[in-house]
């Protein structure tokens, strides 16, 4: 049986890890665990081995409520080094 990947197993490109960590630091403890679990499920379901900056942006746009998306998008913009979506 294959071992399930954790966020420590994936490669974080550009500033994606620091974006993720700063966003997580701004969440309440209950939400931190939920977001981490949801991301790990996504990684395993989609066989993802690399998380890029645009993955952080896409996730915010798709899942965060509008007021939180606006707040956390500022973190994305602060650290972004990639241009465009791939």
Secondary structure, DSSP 8 states (H G I E B T S, - for coil): ------TTTSEE-TTHHHHHHHHHHTS-HHHHHHHHHHHHHHHHHTT--EE-HHHHHHHHHHHS-HHHHHHHHHHHHHH----S--
